[in-house]
């Protein structure tokens, strides 16, 4: 059943992503779109692949990773190896493994999330809070909780702990980057429910 939980979290994060429409002319968007977007709900499409006309897009940020520490480290390292250089942050990491209690069509579990953004090892704590926390991490945390509240598949949720960690240093995960993070544990009671990916409606 763990795969279902990671999919439910994906659905919550999808509701955080901005989306819109943009006109494509000669393989380029007319107007501004975020740096990394998915066009027409197809991860493989680039703007240069699209015909002239109006196309839908959604933002890939915040990025979502799940797995144990080794898996997440490898995923981030793999992005570093991309020739074109892919963005990795800000991101939400669901740490595995986790334990589930299954009963009456519901799945109850306590999950650890790391809300992370890249930082500079020379920054002071004051600078980290003035930039990464206030501008990126706190708004992302608030939107994550709001998306959870809006989700028709979350019956209840309780924030068990929330810890600000400037200059996070669990080397097993961080790989080649320095992070500022919010480390949060949330008890979530998921309920079985039909849902659509609202990004692609």
Beta strands, then each sheet from edge to edge (+ up, - down):
strand 1: 19-25
strand 2: 28-30
strand 3: 37-39
strand 4: 53-59
strand 5: 63-67
strand 6: 91-95
strand 7: 100-103
strand 8: 106-119
strand 9: 154-168
strand 10: 178-191
sheet 1: 2+ 1- 4+ 3-
sheet 2: 5+ 6+ 8- 7+
sheet 3: 5+ 6+ 8- 10+ 9-
end
